[in-house]
Amino acid sequence: MASGTKIRNLARLLDASDAPLWVIDSAGKLVYLSAGVSLWLGVEADSLLDRRSVAGTPISDDPLDALAASLSPPQGFTQRGTASLRVQPPTIGDRRIEPMEVRFVRAGSDVGMTFAIGGSFDDRVVDSDLQDAVALRQRLDSWRKRHARLAAIATAGVSPAARRTRARLQVAASTRTHVGFFGPPGSGGESIAARIHQLSAPSELLVRVDGPLMDAELLDATMMPLINQLADSREARATALVRGLEEMPGDAQRRLAELLASYPERLRLLALCGQRPSLLQEPFDEVLASSEVLQLSEKPNRGIDGRLIEVLCSLSVVSEPLAARVEDIPLLAAAVVDARHAAGEGRAERVSRAALDALVIYPWPGNFEELDGAIRHAIRTAPRESIGVEHLPLVIRSYRVATGPAAPPPPISLDDAVQRYEMRLINESLDLSGGNRAKAARRLGISRARLLRRIAESEKE
Amino acid sequence: MIDSLPEPTTMRRWIVCESGDRWLQALGRFAPGLMPHPLVATVTPAEADSQGPDGLAALLAGQERAVVLWEVQRSHLLRCCDGLAATASRQPKILQLVAAGGLSECELIALTEFNAAVTLRHPEQLPSLAAMIHGYFANPA
């Protein structure tokens, strides 16, 4: 292949190449078309020379004008200076021309000349870091959707408790503020809190903290990436979602309060707490400070640091135990089955009435999460569309309320009862008489001898 | 002579998901000291084909309290995220630790969202988890 710096060498190379290449001048006219263009379009390249090739301009009825116009760069090319376009030339007669990927490049300043090269370009591949970031984001979105789905089901229902919870959540979702979630374990609080975060501050960083497992140092280590972001930019905002705040050691709670005070308005707390707020009783951290001797039987104190209680006073959401929302249980069970069925899990589509009865009777100490787990178990077990009692976990299907006949009352002796009553009256009368037996006998309307006999009989028995 | 074998009911499983054996060796050294009396740590490597969600679920079957340590590298960050999420979804009470180096802060934050309780960089940080592990196993399932 000829090489050189003369323009003739370039002309020879272009003629030898089968790549479609054309040039549009500053007036928008085709001033060069390579042999590859003729092969692609099936028309003589000379017939297209000096025809206008500008996007959006009016053209004549001449099909060659339409063909020349189809070779124009896309709108906006003038500003960008480069563009890629899949060019689809119009049909000539009854002959259809295959589309082709074309890269347009402007040469020279201002309007200049436009070079168009047809071919296959694979330069839209993003770098692997970006691809990984996108994939990570997709996984996070999927994980958040799962929480959103669980939160929607956990708060569904027609009971007053469910309605109250939803009303509070609506307020929490509409504003970015600290929120305390109070409720029994297994109420789906974590999914609900995650959902509130998505609704109230979707673009904000979120870090989850396992409260009971933290000490001040571990808390710092866990929250360090978040704190760095807050320190780097005054615009940055972040949320800490703390599980089991009331079981978080005192030193960790104090550190959390310090961090919240260091970044007021910017660092938000979503705290999952127990059923009722209680103040942390000091000393507490001494127990964990001597962790080498902590035994399984030891129970750390529970409670929330006073400063954190003040923070969480802004808004609290209280979830009721599932046992207090009995009328919601069939609805929740059906919703879980629907969600699982939609996700392609198992064949079950509905819950039989007998199974619903068993679900309603069961006291649900594990609350919504236990119900969710039970339905998942049933879906895996049920071979057909309906979930029966036999598909429920053993602990639920075997649960029985103590409904047997009441135990018969112990037999009573009328004589004994009368005797006890008689002695009670005698004792009262003796007390009122200051121990004087004659006087007591008179008060009771009996003889002194009878009184003495009754006392003697009582002492003998 | 074996003086005494551990009582099976006191054994708690630690599962290590990693490509080499760095963290397996480290846990073999430190995990016994992290456990509260009378519990005993049994450190198990998850073989490469067991590190998927199903394989790990099989290793965790019947375990109410157990620890999974994920060695996370950028090259298999997504696989670890899938594993963390799957375990958190199936058995939320399992304690998941992450051993990671070379990840960005945003990636570390994302890992906590998938229920990673704490992120480690080096094995010498393991003893500092004593209070955390004690607290975890002291809490009844």
Contacts between the chains, C-beta under 8 A, distances in Angstrom:
chain1	res1	chain2	res2	distance
A	132	B	74	7.2
A	132	B	77	6.5
A	132	B	78	6.9
A	135	B	78	5.2
A	136	B	77	6.7
A	136	B	78	6.5
A	136	B	81	6.6
A	136	B	107	6.8
A	136	B	110	5.9
A	139	B	78	6.5
A	139	B	81	5.0
A	139	B	82	6.9
A	139	B	85	7.0
A	140	B	110	5.8
A	140	B	113	6.4
A	143	B	85	5.3
A	143	B	113	6.8
A	143	B	114	6.4
A	146	B	89	7.0
A	205	B	106	7.5
A	205	B	109	5.5
A	206	B	109	7.3
A	206	B	113	5.9
A	207	B	109	5.3
A	207	B	112	4.8
A	207	B	113	7.5
A	208	B	112	4.7
A	208	B	113	5.8
A	208	B	115	6.8
A	209	B	112	7.6
A	210	B	117	4.7
A	210	B	118	7.9
A	212	B	135	5.5
A	212	B	136	7.7
A	212	B	139	6.4
A	213	B	95	7.5
A	213	B	117	5.9
A	213	B	118	7.6
A	213	B	132	4.3
A	213	B	135	5.3
A	213	B	136	5.7
A	214	B	132	7.2
A	215	B	131	5.3
A	215	B	132	7.4
A	217	B	128	6.8
A	218	B	118	6.1
A	218	B	128	7.4
A	218	B	129	7.6
A	218	B	131	7.9
A	218	B	132	6.1
A	221	B	118	6.8
A	221	B	119	7.2
A	222	B	112	6.6
A	222	B	117	8.0
A	222	B	118	5.9
A	222	B	119	7.3
A	225	B	105	3.7
A	225	B	106	7.5
A	225	B	108	4.6
A	225	B	109	5.0
A	226	B	109	6.2
A	228	B	105	5.8
A	229	B	105	6.4
A	229	B	109	8.0
A	247	B	139	7.9
A	249	B	131	7.7
A	249	B	135	8.0
A	288	B	131	5.1
A	288	B	134	7.8
A	288	B	135	7.0
A	291	B	130	5.7
A	291	B	131	4.3
A	291	B	134	5.0
A	291	B	135	7.9
A	292	B	130	7.3
A	294	B	36	6.0
A	294	B	131	7.9
A	294	B	134	4.8
A	294	B	135	7.8
A	294	B	138	6.3
A	295	B	36	6.6
A	295	B	37	6.6
A	295	B	138	7.6
A	296	B	36	5.8
A	296	B	37	7.7
A	296	B	38	7.8
A	296	B	39	7.4
A	296	B	137	7.1
A	296	B	138	5.3
A	298	B	138	6.4
A	299	B	138	8.0
A	300	B	135	7.3
A	300	B	138	8.0
A	369	B	92	7.7
